[in-house]
Amino acid sequence: MGHATDHDDERLQTIEQVKQFLEGSEALEFGGVSIEERYHWIDTVLVRFRYYWLKRAEKGVIRRYIEKVRGYSRAQVSRLIGEYNRRGRLRKAQYKRHQFPGRYTPSDIALLARTDELHGYLSGAATKKIREREWGIYGPLEFENISRISIAHKCCPLIQSAPKSTLS
């Protein structure tokens, strides 16, 4: 496989030159290139050849060119070009992991750990009863949230996530 740089690519300015390149070259390899750099290169190619205004056959030439140079599959190139057509540019989407809102605050976790510690790490059912009674009879507001915690939550996950400094 040969190596290519973006500078080498700039010599191709017409569809005819790209066709000749596709007919006469072996597959290229871009080593150590980030996804952002790949997307930037594809974006540059699409702009340079005014992809949106090309005829169908010419678009196919540009697609094959991108596939060959970047090593993307036909489906990947179609997806990227579709994104370019929708947004007018090609940029890597920022990943944002979905997180459910936290039900228990760090102070709830510390309070639960402290309660467990004071009562000698009783069973889940016994600790739940203690929490319900503390909140129902004595009424400290800080116990309201953890009084509703399930026995399953009482066991390891919340205690393990408590900072060690809050347990003492």
N, C-alpha and C positions, 0 to 999 in steps of 0.2 A: 504494500500500500504506500502511496506517496503521501507527503505532507503538504499542507496548503496553509496559506495565511490569508488574512483579509486583504492584504495589499495585492496578492496575486489575483484575487477575485475581481478587483476593481478594473482590470483590463477588459473584462467582459461587459460591453455596453449595449449590445444588440441581441435580439432573440437568435439571429443567425449565428452569432459567435457562441452563444450558449449551446445551440444545437451541435456545432462543431466540437465543442468541448465535451458534450455528452457522448458523441460518437467515438472520439479519439482518446479518451482518458480512462484510466483505471479508477477504482474507488479511492477516495481520499480519506485521510484520517486527521482529525483535529484533536491532538492530545492535550490534556490539561485545560480544556476550555470549559468554563462554567456554563450553567444553563442560561444565566442572564446574558452572557456573551453570545451564546448560540441564538437566543431570541433576538438580540440586537442585530446580529448578522442577517437573520431571516427578515426582520423588519426592514433593514437597509436594502436588501435585495428586492423586496416587494415594492418599496418606494422607488428605487432606481428604475425598475422596469414598468412602473405604473400599472401594477398587477390588476387593479380593479377595472381598468379600461382596455385590457388586452382581449383579443379574441379567444375563443374557447381552446383552440389548438395551441395558441401561444401560452395560455395559462398552463396547459399540460406540460409544456417544455420547462417552464419555471418550476412547476411542482417536482418534476423528475430531477431537475438540477438541485433543488433543496434536498430531496431524498438522497441523492448520490453524495453530495458534499457533506451533509450533516449526519447521514446514516439513520435518519428517521424513517419510519414506515410510512406507507401511503396514507393510512388512517391518521397517524400523528400529524403529517403535513396538512391534511385536510382540516383537522381540528384547529391547528395553528392559523391557517389561512382564514378559516371561518371567524376566529377570534379577531384577527386583523381586520376583516371586513366589517365586523360589528363595532369594534372600538376605534378603528382608525390607527391603531398602533398595537404592538405586540409586547406585552410585559408579563413577567412571571407573576402569577397570583400569589399573594401572601397567604400562607396557611394560618388559619385561625381555628384552633381546636374548640369544639363546643364544650362548655362546662356548665353543669347544673349549678344553680345558685346554692351557696353554702347554707345549710340549715343551722349548723352549730358554730358558734363563734369560738375563737381561741380561749376566751374566758369561760365559755360553757365546758369546753374540753378540760380545762384546768380544774374547774369546779367538780366535774364528774370524777376526775382522777383523785382529787383531794378527798371527796366523799368516800370513794373506794378505799383509799389509804386509811382513813380514820375508822372505817368499819371493818377492816381486816379482809378486804377483797372477797365479799360474800358472793353468792350466786347471782346471776343476772336478775332473776325474779325477786330475790330479797332486796337487792340494791334498788330495783325499780320501785318497790313498795316504800323504801326509805325515802326516796326522792319525792314520790307522790305525797307522802305524809309531811315531809319538811315543807313542801310548798303549800299543801292544803291546810295544815294546822298553823304553822308558824308564818307562812306567807312571805318569805323573802323573795322579792321579785327576780333575783338572779337565779332562783331555782325553777322558775316557771318554764323556761325553755327545755331544760333537761328533765323535767318531770314527765314530759311526753315522749321521751326517748324509748325506743323499743328495746327489748332484751337483747336482740341480735346486734343492735348498734352499741349496746353497753359493752359487749365483749370486745375483743382486741382492737378493731380499727380506730376508734376514737382515742383510746388510751395510748396506742402506739404512736399516734400522730401528735400527741401532746408534747410540747417542749419539756425537756428534762428539768429545767429550772422551775417549772410550774408544779412539778410533782413533789417538791420538798417544802 
